[in-house]
């Protein structure tokens, strides 16, 4: 699966935050729901424009961000 088919970033939509194509639902919002304990089923029931594939794309997007080092903050050395 290619996450680019499901996730986009447009400066005119949510200030350029990555969103699910065709929606104003951000990747950040989906991750937040999962972090709060929502299940995939609950998300799909509450956001009918989303699909299982679009949720999978969120995880692939995050995986790519980690592998590119975009979500990694190195520990700071203390003096």
C-alpha positions as CSV (number, residue, x, y, z in Angstrom):
1,X,0.0,0.0,0.0
2,X,1.2,3.5,-0.8
3,X,0.1,5.9,2.0
4,X,0.4,8.9,-0.4
5,X,-2.8,7.6,-2.1
6,X,-4.7,8.3,1.2
7,X,-2.8,11.1,3.0
8,X,-2.2,14.7,1.8
9,X,-0.9,18.0,3.0
10,X,-2.5,21.2,1.8
11,X,-1.7,24.6,3.3
12,X,-5.4,25.5,2.8
13,X,-6.6,22.6,4.9
14,X,-5.8,22.6,8.6
15,X,-2.8,24.8,8.0
16,X,-1.0,22.0,6.1
17,X,-1.3,19.3,8.6
18,X,-1.3,15.8,7.0
19,X,-5.0,14.8,6.5
20,X,-6.9,11.9,5.1
21,X,-7.7,12.8,1.5
22,X,-11.2,14.0,0.9
23,X,-11.6,14.9,4.6
24,X,-10.5,17.5,7.1
25,X,-9.5,14.7,9.5
26,X,-5.8,15.0,10.4
27,X,-3.4,12.2,11.0
28,X,-2.7,13.8,14.4
29,X,-6.4,13.5,15.3
30,X,-6.6,9.8,14.4
31,X,-3.4,9.1,16.4
32,X,-4.9,11.0,19.3
33,X,-8.1,8.9,19.2
34,X,-6.0,5.7,19.2
35,X,-3.9,7.0,22.1
36,X,-7.1,7.7,24.1
37,X,-8.1,4.0,23.6
38,X,-10.5,4.2,20.7
39,X,-10.6,1.1,18.6
40,X,-10.5,0.9,14.8
41,X,-14.1,0.0,14.8
42,X,-15.1,3.0,16.9
43,X,-13.2,5.3,14.6
44,X,-14.7,3.9,11.5
45,X,-18.2,4.1,13.0
46,X,-17.8,7.7,14.1
47,X,-16.0,8.9,10.9
48,X,-17.9,7.1,8.0
49,X,-15.7,8.7,5.3
50,X,-12.7,6.8,6.6
51,X,-11.9,3.3,5.5
52,X,-9.7,0.5,6.9
53,X,-7.2,1.4,4.2
54,X,-7.1,5.0,5.2
55,X,-6.3,4.0,8.8
56,X,-3.6,1.6,7.6
57,X,-2.2,4.5,5.6
58,X,-1.9,6.5,8.8
59,X,0.3,3.9,10.3
60,X,2.4,3.6,7.2
61,X,2.8,7.4,7.1
62,X,4.0,7.4,10.8
63,X,6.3,4.5,10.0
64,X,7.9,6.5,7.2
65,X,8.2,9.6,9.4
66,X,10.1,7.5,12.0
67,X,12.4,5.9,9.4
68,X,13.1,9.4,8.0
69,X,13.9,10.6,11.4
70,X,11.1,13.2,11.4
71,X,9.6,12.0,14.7
72,X,12.9,11.4,16.6
73,X,14.2,13.8,19.1
74,X,17.7,13.0,20.3
75,X,18.4,13.3,24.0
76,X,20.1,16.4,25.0
77,X,23.4,16.1,26.8
78,X,23.5,17.8,30.1
79,X,26.6,19.6,31.3
